[in-house]
Amino acid sequence: MSGAANPVRGEATLEVGGVPLVLRPSFEALVAAEAELGPLFALVERAAGGRLGLGEMVALFWHCRKAAPEGLTREAFSEGVAAGGLAAATPALKALIGQILAGR
């Protein structure tokens, strides 16, 4: 477990495989996500238009994870997010996108 999310820092919590993980959209995390996914503004536009793919969402989450259980692979993380369902992932996605737009 990685502790409780701090909304003042723009953090969100996402439960993966029964374990709550803290996601933080730090500059470093967003640069890594952008390197993989392309411009963040385009990602936000796709999300707003309902065209954000599951792989893109998981990649953003992966890069923004603050801490994770030792040994958690990206594949297991991805499977855990998918198994949890879109409804469970949406609040964390909304929080991260809000922070990307707000620039905190």
C-alpha positions as CSV (number, residue, x, y, z in Angstrom):
1,M,0.0,0.0,0.0
2,S,1.3,3.5,-0.8
3,G,-0.6,5.5,1.8
4,A,-3.5,7.9,1.4
5,A,-3.9,10.2,-1.5
6,N,-3.4,13.9,-0.9
7,P,-5.9,15.9,-3.0
8,V,-3.9,19.1,-2.4
9,R,-1.0,17.5,-4.3
10,G,-3.4,16.4,-7.1
11,E,-3.2,12.8,-6.0
12,A,-5.9,10.2,-6.6
13,T,-6.4,6.7,-5.3
14,L,-6.9,3.7,-7.6
15,E,-7.6,0.2,-6.3
16,V,-5.7,-2.5,-8.3
17,G,-6.1,-6.1,-7.3
18,G,-7.6,-5.1,-4.0
19,V,-4.6,-2.8,-3.2
20,P,-5.2,1.0,-3.1
21,L,-2.4,2.8,-5.0
22,V,-1.8,6.5,-5.0
23,L,-1.4,8.3,-8.3
24,R,0.4,11.6,-8.5
25,P,0.6,13.6,-11.7
26,S,4.1,15.0,-11.0
27,F,6.1,16.7,-13.8
28,E,8.3,13.7,-14.2
29,A,5.3,11.3,-14.4
30,L,3.6,13.5,-17.0
31,V,6.7,13.9,-19.1
32,A,7.0,10.1,-19.1
33,A,3.4,9.7,-20.0
34,E,3.6,12.2,-22.8
35,A,6.7,10.5,-24.2
36,E,4.7,7.3,-24.5
37,L,1.2,8.7,-25.4
38,G,1.9,11.9,-27.2
39,P,0.9,15.4,-26.2
40,L,-1.2,15.6,-23.0
41,F,-3.5,18.2,-24.5
42,A,-4.5,15.7,-27.2
43,L,-5.0,13.0,-24.5
44,V,-7.3,15.3,-22.6
45,E,-9.2,16.0,-25.8
46,R,-9.6,12.3,-26.5
47,A,-10.8,11.7,-22.9
48,A,-13.3,14.6,-23.2
49,G,-14.6,13.2,-26.4
50,G,-15.0,9.6,-25.1
51,R,-12.1,8.4,-27.3
52,L,-9.5,7.6,-24.7
53,G,-8.4,4.0,-25.1
54,L,-8.0,1.6,-22.1
55,G,-4.3,1.3,-22.9
56,E,-3.9,5.0,-22.8
57,M,-5.6,5.3,-19.5
58,V,-3.6,2.5,-18.0
59,A,-0.3,4.0,-19.3
60,L,-1.2,7.4,-17.7
61,F,-2.0,5.6,-14.4
62,W,1.3,3.6,-14.7
63,H,3.4,6.6,-15.1
64,C,1.6,8.5,-12.3
65,R,1.8,5.8,-9.7
66,K,3.5,7.2,-6.6
67,A,4.4,3.9,-5.1
68,A,3.4,0.3,-5.8
69,P,3.8,-3.1,-4.2
70,E,7.3,-4.5,-4.9
71,G,7.2,-6.8,-7.9
72,L,4.1,-5.2,-9.4
73,T,4.7,-5.5,-13.2
74,R,3.1,-3.2,-15.7
75,E,1.3,-6.3,-17.2
76,A,-0.2,-7.2,-13.8
77,F,-1.1,-3.5,-13.1
78,S,-2.8,-3.3,-16.5
79,E,-4.8,-6.5,-15.9
80,G,-5.8,-5.3,-12.4
81,V,-7.1,-2.0,-13.8
82,A,-9.0,-3.8,-16.5
83,A,-10.4,-6.3,-14.0
84,G,-11.6,-3.5,-11.8
85,G,-13.6,-2.0,-14.6
86,L,-13.9,1.4,-16.1
87,A,-16.4,2.6,-13.5
88,A,-13.8,2.1,-10.8
89,A,-11.0,3.8,-12.8
90,T,-13.0,6.8,-13.9
91,P,-12.7,8.9,-10.6
92,A,-8.9,8.6,-10.7
93,L,-8.8,9.4,-14.4
94,K,-11.0,12.5,-13.8
95,A,-8.8,13.6,-11.0
96,L,-5.6,13.3,-13.0
97,I,-7.1,15.0,-16.1
98,G,-8.3,17.8,-13.8
99,Q,-4.8,18.2,-12.4
100,I,-3.3,18.2,-15.9
101,L,-5.6,21.0,-16.9
102,A,-5.2,23.0,-13.7
103,G,-1.4,22.7,-13.7
104,R,-1.0,22.4,-10.0
